[in-house]
């Protein structure tokens, strides 16, 4: 690679990386969470997988969402997330039971921590009940096997039946509009 090309790549990389954000959400089945965020403006890529906890914290099914921070904020993603999860259920989500399916926000840095705490507090005040959604630091992400990626597209009828029978909300009816409307 020529020195000129190398300098060009080095000068472009910081711009590319500053335009992308990453957020990690645990909300039951990663199949459902992946379909919830898929196809929305500003979402660049979604990776289903597991957030591997420490010995006292079991792994959870999660999605790692890559988004364009010029189009969306972490707060916009939180707005969608809070609509999709059962905030009072600490032992799973809908028909998926166990800590692997329990809801959690995995934060990266002080800004995401602040947003997560503020949004959870606001929701707690609105509902006047304690919330079971934990806020945890990001740890080791283990990507799901190919058969789990884009399951909603690979097996649309099976996914539809699974989501319906389990009681997961239809993501199409959920919106990030409250935060996006002012832009």
C-alpha positions in Angstrom: 0.0 0.0 0.0 1.4 3.4 -0.9 2.2 5.9 1.7 -0.4 8.3 0.2 -3.2 5.7 0.4 -2.2 4.8 3.9 -2.4 8.4 5.0 -5.8 8.8 3.4 -7.1 5.7 5.2 -5.7 7.0 8.5 -7.3 10.4 8.1 -10.7 9.0 7.1 -11.0 6.3 9.9 -11.6 8.7 12.8 -14.5 10.3 10.9 -16.0 7.0 10.2 -15.7 5.8 13.8 -17.1 9.0 15.3 -20.3 8.6 13.2 -21.2 5.2 14.6 -22.6 4.2 18.0 -23.1 0.9 19.6 -25.8 -0.1 22.1 -26.4 -3.5 23.8 -29.9 -4.6 24.9 -31.2 -7.7 26.6 -34.9 -8.1 26.4 -35.8 -11.8 26.1 -35.3 -13.6 22.8 -32.6 -12.1 20.7 -34.7 -13.1 17.6 -37.5 -10.7 18.8 -35.0 -7.9 19.8 -33.3 -8.2 16.4 -36.5 -7.8 14.5 -37.5 -4.9 16.8 -34.6 -2.8 15.7 -34.3 -4.0 12.1 -35.1 -1.8 9.2 -35.4 1.4 11.3 -33.7 4.6 10.0 -30.2 5.1 11.4 -29.8 1.4 12.4 -26.7 0.1 10.5 -26.4 -3.4 11.8 -27.7 -5.7 14.5 -25.9 -8.6 15.9 -27.7 -11.2 18.1 -25.6 -13.0 20.7 -24.9 -13.4 24.3 -23.4 -11.0 26.8 -21.2 -13.3 28.8 -21.4 -12.4 32.5 -18.9 -13.0 35.3 -19.3 -16.2 37.3 -22.1 -14.7 39.4 -23.8 -13.2 36.4 -25.1 -15.7 33.9 -25.0 -14.9 30.2 -28.0 -13.2 28.6 -29.4 -13.1 25.1 -28.8 -9.7 23.7 -28.6 -7.7 20.5 -25.7 -5.3 19.8 -27.1 -2.5 17.7 -24.8 -0.4 15.6 -26.4 3.0 14.7 -25.5 6.3 13.1 -25.5 8.8 15.9 -26.2 11.6 13.5 -29.6 10.1 12.8 -30.4 8.5 16.3 -29.3 9.0 19.8 -29.0 6.3 22.5 -32.1 7.9 24.0 -34.0 7.1 20.9 -33.1 3.5 21.1 -34.0 3.4 24.8 -37.5 4.8 23.9 -38.1 1.9 21.6 -36.6 -0.6 24.1 -38.8 0.4 27.0 -41.9 -0.1 24.8 -40.9 -3.6 23.9 -40.0 -5.2 27.2 -41.9 -6.2 30.3 -40.1 -4.0 32.8 -41.5 -5.7 35.8 -40.3 -9.3 35.0 -36.9 -10.1 36.3 -37.1 -13.8 35.5 -37.5 -13.7 31.7 -39.6 -12.1 29.1 -43.1 -13.3 28.1 -42.9 -17.1 27.5 -39.1 -17.2 27.6 -38.1 -18.0 31.2 -34.8 -17.9 33.0 -32.1 -15.3 33.6 -30.8 -15.8 30.1 -34.0 -14.0 28.9 -34.1 -11.4 31.7 -34.1 -7.7 30.7 -30.9 -5.6 31.0 -29.3 -2.6 29.5 -25.5 -3.1 28.9 -23.9 0.3 29.0 -20.6 1.5 27.6 -19.3 4.6 29.3 -20.6 7.3 31.5 -22.9 8.9 28.9 -24.9 5.7 28.2 -25.0 5.0 32.0 -26.5 8.4 32.6 -29.1 8.0 29.8 -30.0 4.5 31.0 -30.4 5.6 34.6 -32.4 8.7 33.7 -34.8 6.9 31.4 -35.3 4.1 33.9 -36.0 6.6 36.6 -38.5 8.5 34.4 -40.3 5.2 33.6 -40.3 4.3 37.3 -41.9 7.6 38.2 -44.6 7.2 35.5 -45.4 3.6 36.5 -45.0 4.1 40.3 -43.5 0.6 40.5 -40.0 -0.8 40.8 -38.5 -1.9 37.5 -36.7 -5.2 37.0 -34.5 -4.1 34.2 -30.9 -4.1 35.3 -28.2 -1.7 34.1 -24.9 -3.5 33.7 -21.5 -2.8 32.2 -20.8 -4.3 28.8 -18.7 -7.4 29.1 -17.7 -10.0 26.6 -20.1 -10.3 23.6 -20.4 -13.8 22.0 -22.0 -13.6 18.6 -24.9 -16.0 17.9 -24.4 -18.8 15.3 -25.6 -18.1 11.7 -28.8 -20.0 12.3 -29.9 -17.4 14.9 -29.1 -14.3 12.8 -32.1 -12.7 11.0 -34.3 -15.6 12.2 -37.4 -13.4 11.6 -36.4 -13.2 7.9 -35.2 -16.8 7.4 -38.3 -18.3 9.0 -41.0 -15.7 8.9 -44.0 -18.0 9.6 -42.3 -19.8 12.5 -41.1 -16.5 13.9 -44.6 -14.9 13.6 -46.1 -17.9 15.4 -43.4 -17.9 18.1 -43.8 -14.1 18.7 -47.6 -14.3 18.8 -47.8 -17.4 21.1 -45.2 -16.0 23.5 -46.9 -12.6 23.7 -44.0 -10.4 22.5 -45.3 -7.1 21.2 -45.4 -6.5 17.5 -42.4 -4.2 16.9 -44.2 -2.6 13.9 -46.6 -0.9 16.3 -43.7 0.6 18.4 -42.0 3.9 17.6 -39.0 6.1 18.4 -41.1 9.1 17.4 -41.4 10.8 20.8 -37.7 11.6 20.6 -37.3 11.9 16.9 -40.2 14.3 16.3 -38.2 17.4 17.2 -35.5 16.9 14.6 
